[in-house]
Amino acid sequence: MRGLDLRAEREEILDALLVTGTAFMLAVAQWRHVVHFFDQFLLQNLQAEVGVLYGYPHWRFFQSRVLAPVMEHLIELMGMTLANAHATVAIFGLTGAGLALFYAAQAAGGQDGNGRQKAWTALLAMHVLFAALMSKPWLYIWDFVLLLTTAVFYLLVLTRAPWWAFLALLGVACFNHESAVFIGGYMVAKALVDAWIEKRRPDPRWLGAGVGGSIAAFAIIETLRRTLLKEEMGWKLFKEIQKSSSTTFDGYFHIQVGENFGQFYDWVADPSLSLDLLIPVYLATVLGMTALMVRRHGLRALALAAFVGVQVVAVLALGLTNETRTLLHLAPFVALAAIWLKKPTADAPGPFAA
């Protein structure tokens, strides 16, 4: 029996090494693609990240995205160049995101062959989507880390992690990107939806942690912006934009609804060889998957559907969709399509079963 246990343990270790090695090699290959694709634009991205570190970001709302630039700086202190530190963080983010999605899909699909197939599919789909969503000139280092934190979020969802795990993720992710507050929103939505379905009061831990965590995240984000910002450089750097902020809201976000839907119309009316029409198709696909997920899995999927739906609305309202890096954080949800779209059965009740 001892020999059998050792053999099983050895196989588990070898399997983990295989998965980790594959995720790492794909991340390295992806980074090589990034370097060749962005070429001289890579330097602009490095300069933008240094600007965040020293208080001179392109835009005020970039100033709170300090986690990834600080990670780069710490690696620099070990003797690496900024470019190598950037590559290290990027590869770490891609490797971690791939592993998180692999084990998320495996947790939901089971340890059998079917679950393993879904796990490998999720890992490979993420890299396909990442490559497909590249567009010059911008791909910041916090975009890589955002991909990682989003993938970890889905890992927590599919492994049915406790409330404090989501709160811990929110506490880390808010230093990388303000969209981390959506994690707190998910916690609140989950508490309310579960209470509604089960006809009971909301779980005070999920509800309180979601509300309190979101408020704390907003406070941290705004404190970072107020204390670290020295000058907003975007108005000087980008000549096609007016020379200064025109409203008090510009310091917090830039409204892009008109720009995005105007571009959607142009892409439909006059399709180009770059196939930019696929951008609204991608967003429509995400929303369609969300609706189908709720239809397949019932009301318990509403909290996750709200999480994804709010992200799409935020991208349309506040992000430039022709900068397709703004769509990267939706890629983990799409990569797990085999989990969301599989119809539950008695033998496989799905990720939202009570």
C-alpha positions as CSV (number, residue, x, y, z in Angstrom):
1,M,0.0,0.0,0.0
2,R,2.9,2.4,0.8
3,G,4.3,1.7,-2.6
4,L,1.0,2.5,-4.3
5,D,0.7,5.7,-2.3
6,L,4.2,6.8,-3.3
7,R,3.5,6.0,-7.0
8,A,0.3,8.0,-7.0
9,E,2.1,10.9,-5.3
10,R,4.9,10.8,-7.8
11,E,2.3,10.8,-10.7
12,E,0.6,13.8,-9.2
13,I,3.9,15.7,-8.9
14,L,4.8,14.8,-12.5
15,D,1.4,15.9,-13.7
16,A,1.7,19.2,-11.9
17,L,5.1,19.7,-13.5
18,L,3.7,19.0,-16.9
19,V,0.9,21.5,-16.5
20,T,3.2,24.2,-15.0
21,G,5.8,23.6,-17.6
22,T,3.3,23.8,-20.5
23,A,1.8,27.0,-19.0
24,F,5.3,28.5,-18.7
25,M,6.4,27.6,-22.2
26,L,3.2,29.0,-23.7
27,A,3.7,32.2,-21.7
28,V,7.3,32.5,-23.0
29,A,6.2,32.0,-26.5
30,Q,3.4,34.5,-26.0
31,W,6.0,37.1,-24.7
32,R,8.2,36.5,-27.8
33,H,5.1,37.3,-29.9
34,V,4.5,40.4,-27.9
35,V,8.1,41.7,-28.4
36,H,7.9,41.1,-32.2
37,F,4.4,42.5,-32.5
38,F,4.9,45.7,-30.6
39,D,8.5,46.3,-31.5
40,Q,9.4,49.9,-30.9
41,F,6.1,50.6,-29.2
42,L,7.3,48.4,-26.3
43,L,9.5,51.3,-25.1
44,Q,6.5,53.6,-24.9
45,N,4.8,51.1,-22.6
46,L,7.8,50.9,-20.4
47,Q,8.0,54.7,-20.1
48,A,4.3,54.8,-19.2
49,E,4.8,52.3,-16.4
50,V,7.8,54.2,-15.1
51,G,5.6,57.3,-15.2
52,V,3.1,55.6,-12.8
53,L,5.9,54.6,-10.5
54,Y,7.2,58.2,-10.2
55,G,3.9,60.1,-10.3
56,Y,3.7,61.1,-13.9
57,P,1.1,58.7,-15.5
58,H,-0.6,59.3,-18.8
59,W,-3.9,59.7,-17.0
60,R,-4.8,60.4,-13.4
61,F,-6.8,57.1,-13.1
62,F,-3.6,55.2,-14.1
63,Q,-1.9,56.4,-10.9
64,S,-3.5,53.8,-8.6
65,R,-2.2,50.9,-10.8
66,V,1.0,50.6,-8.9
67,L,1.2,46.8,-8.1
68,A,2.8,45.7,-11.4
69,P,5.2,48.7,-11.8
70,V,6.4,48.1,-8.2
71,M,6.9,44.4,-8.9
72,E,9.1,45.5,-11.9
73,H,11.0,47.9,-9.7
74,L,11.7,45.3,-7.1
75,I,13.1,43.0,-9.8
76,E,15.2,45.8,-11.1
77,L,16.8,46.2,-7.7
78,M,18.0,42.6,-8.0
79,G,20.2,43.7,-11.0
80,M,17.9,43.2,-13.9
81,T,17.2,45.9,-16.6
82,L,13.7,47.4,-16.7
83,A,13.0,45.5,-20.0
84,N,13.9,42.2,-18.4
85,A,11.9,43.0,-15.3
86,H,8.9,43.8,-17.5
87,A,9.3,40.5,-19.3
88,T,9.6,38.6,-16.0
89,V,6.3,40.1,-14.6
90,A,4.5,39.6,-18.0
91,I,5.6,35.9,-18.2
92,F,4.6,35.4,-14.5
93,G,1.2,36.9,-15.2
94,L,0.6,34.8,-18.3
95,T,1.8,31.6,-16.6
96,G,-0.3,32.2,-13.5
97,A,-3.4,33.0,-15.5
98,G,-3.0,29.9,-17.5
99,L,-2.6,27.7,-14.4
100,A,-5.5,29.3,-12.6
101,L,-7.8,28.7,-15.6
102,F,-6.5,25.1,-16.0
103,Y,-7.3,24.2,-12.4
104,A,-10.5,26.1,-12.4
105,A,-11.8,24.1,-15.4
106,Q,-10.5,20.9,-13.9
107,A,-12.3,21.6,-10.6
108,A,-15.6,22.2,-12.3
109,G,-15.2,19.4,-14.9
110,G,-13.9,16.7,-12.6
111,Q,-10.7,14.8,-12.4
112,D,-11.8,12.4,-15.2
113,G,-10.8,12.6,-18.9
114,N,-13.6,15.1,-19.6
115,G,-12.5,17.4,-16.9
116,R,-8.9,17.3,-18.1
117,Q,-10.0,18.0,-21.6
118,K,-11.8,21.1,-20.5
119,A,-8.8,22.2,-18.4
120,W,-6.4,22.0,-21.4
121,T,-9.0,23.7,-23.6
122,A,-9.3,26.6,-21.1
123,L,-5.5,27.0,-20.9
124,L,-5.1,27.0,-24.7
125,A,-8.1,29.2,-25.3
126,M,-6.8,31.9,-23.1
127,H,-3.6,32.1,-25.1
128,V,-5.5,32.1,-28.4
129,L,-7.6,35.0,-27.1
130,F,-4.6,36.9,-25.7
131,A,-2.9,36.7,-29.1
132,A,-6.1,37.7,-30.9
133,L,-6.7,40.7,-28.7
134,M,-3.3,42.4,-29.3
135,S,-3.4,45.8,-31.0
136,K,-0.7,48.5,-31.2
137,P,0.5,50.6,-29.5
138,W,-0.5,49.8,-25.9
139,L,-0.2,46.8,-23.7
140,Y,0.7,47.8,-20.2
141,I,2.2,45.6,-17.5
142,W,-0.9,45.9,-15.3
143,D,-2.9,44.3,-18.2
144,F,-0.9,41.1,-17.7
145,V,-1.5,41.2,-13.9
146,L,-5.2,42.0,-14.5
147,L,-5.5,38.9,-16.6
148,L,-3.9,36.9,-13.7
149,T,-6.2,38.3,-11.0
150,T,-9.3,37.8,-13.1
151,A,-8.3,34.2,-13.8
152,V,-7.7,33.7,-10.0
153,F,-11.2,35.1,-9.4
154,Y,-12.7,32.3,-11.7
155,L,-10.6,29.8,-9.9
156,L,-12.2,30.9,-6.6
157,V,-15.7,30.8,-8.1
158,L,-15.3,27.3,-9.5
159,T,-13.6,25.9,-6.4
160,R,-16.3,27.5,-4.2
161,A,-13.8,29.3,-2.1
162,P,-14.9,31.0,1.1
163,W,-15.8,34.7,1.3
164,W,-12.4,35.7,2.8
165,A,-10.6,34.3,-0.2
166,F,-12.5,36.7,-2.5
167,L,-11.9,39.6,0.0
168,A,-8.1,38.8,0.0
169,L,-8.1,38.8,-3.8
170,L,-9.9,42.2,-3.8
171,G,-7.4,43.5,-1.3
172,V,-4.5,42.7,-3.6
173,A,-6.1,43.4,-7.0
174,C,-7.2,46.9,-6.1
175,F,-3.5,47.9,-6.2
176,N,-3.3,46.8,-9.8
177,H,-6.6,48.0,-11.4
178,E,-9.7,49.7,-10.2
179,S,-11.9,47.0,-11.8
180,A,-11.1,45.0,-8.7
181,V,-14.1,46.6,-7.1
182,F,-16.3,44.3,-9.3
183,I,-15.1,41.5,-7.0
184,G,-16.8,43.2,-4.1
185,G,-19.9,43.7,-6.3
186,Y,-19.9,40.0,-7.0
187,M,-19.8,39.1,-3.3
188,V,-22.8,41.4,-2.7
189,A,-24.7,40.0,-5.6
190,K,-24.0,36.4,-4.5
191,A,-25.2,37.1,-1.0
192,L,-28.4,38.6,-2.3
193,V,-29.1,36.0,-5.0
194,D,-28.5,33.1,-2.7
195,A,-30.7,34.6,0.0
196,W,-33.5,35.2,-2.5
197,I,-33.3,31.7,-3.9
198,E,-33.2,30.1,-0.5
199,K,-35.7,32.5,1.1
200,R,-33.5,33.6,3.9
201,R,-31.5,36.6,5.0
202,P,-28.3,37.3,3.1
203,D,-25.1,35.8,4.6
204,P,-23.6,38.7,6.6
205,R,-20.1,37.6,5.9
206,W,-20.5,37.7,2.1
207,L,-22.6,40.9,2.2
208,G,-20.5,42.8,4.7
209,A,-17.2,41.8,3.2
210,G,-18.4,42.7,-0.3
211,V,-19.7,46.2,0.8
212,G,-16.8,46.9,3.1
213,G,-14.2,45.6,0.7
214,S,-15.6,47.7,-2.2
215,I,-15.6,50.8,0.0
216,A,-12.1,50.1,1.2
217,A,-10.9,49.5,-2.3
218,F,-12.3,52.8,-3.6
219,A,-10.7,54.6,-0.7
220,I,-7.3,52.9,-1.4
221,I,-7.5,53.7,-5.1
222,E,-8.4,57.4,-4.5
223,T,-5.7,57.8,-1.8
224,L,-3.1,56.4,-4.2
225,R,-4.2,58.8,-6.9
226,R,-4.2,61.8,-4.6
227,T,-0.9,61.1,-2.8
228,L,1.2,59.8,-5.6
229,L,0.2,61.9,-8.6
230,K,2.5,64.8,-9.5
231,E,1.3,65.5,-13.1
232,E,-1.1,64.0,-15.6
233,M,1.0,63.7,-18.8
234,G,-1.6,62.5,-21.3
235,W,-2.8,66.0,-22.2
236,K,0.7,66.9,-23.3
237,L,1.8,63.7,-24.9
238,F,-1.2,63.0,-27.2
239,K,-1.6,65.9,-29.6
240,E,-4.9,64.7,-31.0
241,I,-6.5,65.2,-27.6
242,Q,-7.4,68.7,-26.2
243,K,-4.7,70.2,-24.1
244,S,-6.3,70.0,-20.7
245,S,-9.1,68.4,-18.8
246,S,-12.5,69.8,-19.7
247,T,-14.7,68.5,-16.8
248,T,-14.2,67.5,-13.2
249,F,-14.9,63.9,-14.2
250,D,-11.9,63.6,-16.4
251,G,-9.7,63.1,-13.4
252,Y,-11.7,59.9,-12.5
253,F,-12.7,58.5,-15.9
254,H,-13.1,59.3,-19.6
255,I,-16.5,58.7,-21.0
256,Q,-16.1,56.8,-24.3
257,V,-19.6,55.6,-25.1
258,G,-20.0,57.9,-28.2
259,E,-16.6,57.1,-29.5
260,N,-17.1,53.3,-29.2
261,F,-20.5,53.1,-30.8
262,G,-19.4,55.5,-33.5
263,Q,-16.6,53.2,-34.3
264,F,-18.9,50.2,-34.2
265,Y,-21.1,51.9,-36.9
266,D,-18.0,52.7,-39.0
267,W,-16.8,49.1,-38.8
268,V,-20.1,47.8,-39.9
269,A,-20.8,50.3,-42.6
270,D,-17.2,50.2,-44.0
271,P,-15.5,46.9,-43.0
272,S,-11.7,47.0,-43.1
273,L,-9.1,44.4,-43.7
274,S,-8.1,44.5,-40.0
275,L,-11.6,43.1,-39.2
276,D,-12.3,45.5,-36.4
277,L,-15.9,44.4,-36.7
278,L,-14.9,41.4,-34.6
279,I,-14.5,43.7,-31.6
280,P,-18.3,44.3,-31.1
281,V,-18.9,40.6,-32.2
282,Y,-16.6,39.6,-29.3
283,L,-18.5,41.7,-26.8
284,A,-21.8,40.4,-28.1
285,T,-20.5,36.9,-27.7
286,V,-19.6,37.5,-24.1
287,L,-23.1,38.9,-23.4
288,G,-24.7,36.0,-25.3
289,M,-22.6,33.5,-23.3
290,T,-23.7,35.2,-20.1
291,A,-27.4,34.9,-21.0
292,L,-27.0,31.3,-22.0
293,M,-25.2,30.5,-18.8
294,V,-28.1,31.8,-16.7
295,R,-30.6,29.9,-18.9
296,R,-28.6,26.7,-18.5
297,H,-27.7,26.9,-14.8
298,G,-30.6,29.0,-13.4
299,L,-30.8,31.9,-11.0
300,R,-27.8,30.9,-9.1
301,A,-25.7,32.0,-12.0
302,L,-27.1,35.6,-11.8
303,A,-24.3,36.9,-9.6
304,L,-21.6,35.8,-12.0
305,A,-23.7,37.0,-14.9
306,A,-23.9,40.4,-13.3
307,F,-20.1,40.5,-12.7
308,V,-19.4,39.8,-16.4
309,G,-22.2,42.1,-17.6
310,V,-21.0,45.1,-15.6
311,Q,-17.5,44.6,-17.0
312,V,-18.8,44.8,-20.5
313,V,-20.8,47.9,-19.7
314,A,-17.7,49.4,-18.1
315,V,-15.6,48.7,-21.2
316,L,-18.2,50.3,-23.5
317,A,-18.7,53.3,-21.2
318,L,-15.1,54.0,-20.1
319,G,-12.7,52.1,-22.3
320,L,-11.6,52.5,-25.9
321,T,-12.6,49.2,-27.5
322,N,-10.2,49.7,-30.4
323,E,-7.5,49.4,-27.8
324,T,-8.3,45.7,-27.5
325,R,-6.1,45.3,-24.3
326,T,-9.3,46.7,-22.6
327,L,-11.0,43.5,-23.5
328,L,-8.4,41.1,-22.1
329,H,-10.0,40.7,-18.7
330,L,-13.0,39.1,-20.4
331,A,-10.8,36.4,-21.9
332,P,-10.8,34.1,-18.9
333,F,-14.6,34.0,-18.9
334,V,-14.7,33.1,-22.6
335,A,-11.9,30.5,-22.1
336,L,-14.1,28.7,-19.6
337,A,-17.0,28.5,-22.1
338,A,-17.1,24.7,-21.9
339,I,-18.0,25.0,-18.2
340,W,-20.6,27.8,-18.4
341,L,-22.4,26.4,-21.5
342,K,-22.6,22.7,-20.5
343,K,-26.1,21.8,-19.6
344,P,-26.3,20.4,-16.0
345,T,-27.3,16.8,-15.4
346,A,-28.0,14.6,-12.4
347,D,-24.5,13.2,-12.6
348,A,-22.9,16.6,-13.4
349,P,-25.0,19.3,-11.7
350,G,-22.6,22.1,-12.8
351,P,-20.7,24.8,-11.0
352,F,-23.7,26.6,-9.5
353,A,-25.4,23.6,-7.9
354,A,-26.5,24.0,-4.3
